[in-house]
Amino acid sequence: MNSFMIDKNIFKYTFGNPIDTETICLEGEKKDEQYIKFVKLEEGEDLNLIYKMDDSDIVYGLGENQRGINKRGYIYESFCTDDPIHTENKKSLYGAHNFIIIDGKDKFGMFIDSPSKVVFDVGYSKRDELKVNIEDKNVNIYMIKGFKPKDIVRKFLKIIGDTYVPPKWAFGYQQSRWSYKNEKEINDIANKFIEEDIPCDAIYLDIDYMDKFKDFTINKKDFPNFKEFVSNLKDKGFRLIPIIDAGVKIEKGYKVYEEGIKNNYFCSDKEENPFMAAVWPGRCHFPDFLNKDTRNWFGLKYKILTDLGIEGFWNDMNEPAIFYTDRSLKEAIKSAKDSEKKNLDIYSFFDLKDKFTNMSNNLEDYKSFYHNVDGKIINHYKVHNIFGYNMTKSAAEGLKQIEPNKRFLLFSRSSYIGMHKFSGIWTGDNSSWWSELLQNIKMMPSLNMCGFLYIGADTGGFGNDSDSELVIRWTQFSMFTPLFRNHSALGTRSQEPFAFDKTTTNITKNAIKIRYALIPYIYSEYMKAAIDRNLYFSPISFEYDDEISRRVENQILCGDSIMLAPIYEQNAKGRYVYLPEDMLLWKPDNYLSKNYKVVKKGHRYIDVDLKEIPIFIRKNKMIVKTEAALNVEKIEDKQLNIIAFVEDKAKYLYYDDDGKTYDFKKGRFSTIAIEIEKVEDDFKISVKNKGNRLVKKINFEIIDIEGKVYTKTISLEK
Ligand code: GLC
């Protein structure tokens, strides 16, 4: 083992000869410091890190995973998995996010930079023991010291690089379904949004837009005039977002396939033939995304669609998902044939059944193909968790070559820490269950801790039929997630905002409009988090360190000023909320609502009607909103409206930029620094504008600690 010091709080330990995942961007200097002393190292066939947990310890992190914000009590396996049934017994989802933070007697963070399987047993086998099992002993481990979990997270975010920033329009509402099947159906959906006056910025193209599910092709029968269609929809205010899958169909004459074969761009099997696995189109090959040349080739294929006017993509099935291989199919068929004449009993019947279920995403298959990484042949199993990461890196690098200074929308299903540099993620195939909404709420801060900022779930739930109340309550939470998309599976009930009754349409419309009115706040908070390497969502304990805040799992902070206490239960007309300090409750049912109420510190029950959204504004903080519009680009920021809850002094930094390019990285953005100070019976406001030419007027509603409202206006024009 070698140890390095990256800075005085971060130590790197290298075991063996690890694969460079390119997650960490900094190198350290050699040093003997044994910070790893917190954990006991146990070296056998695998490497184990063991930490004795104190009763008071909270364990944060692990990004996209089941269960609580506090991960104690369960076991989590980092092994990217295509599993759409997210019941509590599942140990892996689509991402591998090996960052964990211990907050208690000791305080430290630990990042296991291994693209192979890593298991985090957080007091599951032994109640007071955290055991991290690392299968591949060639690994880099990073230990991070800090006084508070938030400091530790921020130090980690500093070493993993800048997060992806989407175009500003991607903060608008987005409508998806597997699948809107043809031009007419999509036009009807778009027209319905316009007719109902519901804001929407994007409509999704799921697998049926392709010709026989072949990447970078168009199904000409259903989309005969694709380019014109894309452009007409854009004129109406909607961007079209096509899906791209990891598997390339094996078909003579299909260009992507032919080029891949000719240039050896696909993963290979033991015999050095292209590895075959079946996904949507039937038999496919997987591009070897760990290979630079393949990445460059595949990434530039996105140009076929950008040339047709496309400005955003979602990368899917990139764990990679496998339906079956020739091997698993043959085995299952043989078992079926062998069973034909047998009297199947409990054991043999279930054996047979398992043969079929285990055809998909089978470990034996993952162990049977290879990558060529700079001439070195590596078994897939060893690098499984960075396959989707590299597919998305390929897309991002391709798009960068296609239009270097343009921000594209890009997000992926599978991920590994470090992929946040290239795209966002969505949380995969959830179900239309209330428990998934609560899981969604808990997952958001954990994902931010791992660097992923552009995140969101399938609002309303993907699998199974949704219902109007679930769609409403889910929309009322997702309106705060950077990626705000309603998506549902083939064969399920429609769940667009207008798919139910008039009341549901009106309530969801108002929630979506509040989202648009809040874009000045949401975008400012997102961009400040991206630039300063900070969190957008966090557990309330990251700001309030009282004992009760450390226990709260169903309220989260959103940006610097808001505490969310979403409704996630059927028929709920309210909920209990814990307030670590006095806060201002704004419960809008439309973006112009003015029903402010000061809620005193402590445990409170609040009524929340179906149409209301409980937004708590923290003490000495403010939020900024504007007029809603049908698209993000149509929002006029001429007037900002501030709601502030001020005891003595509050500050806010409003951020804006062109929303389209990376010029903000060169300092081309504007800010308005707002300060409100209580002076005797009134409030003094100071506004410092740095380069914002759009905002002409700021209207203030300042609510004091007694609930008295003061209204003021400041004009920014000279
Ligand atoms: C996968 C995706 C889902 C998509 C479906 C069809 O299940 O996760 O979002 O709709 O494939 O492409």
Residues whose N, C-alpha, C, O or C-beta is under 5 A from the ligand:
A	BS01	GLC	W178 D206 I207 D316 G428 D429
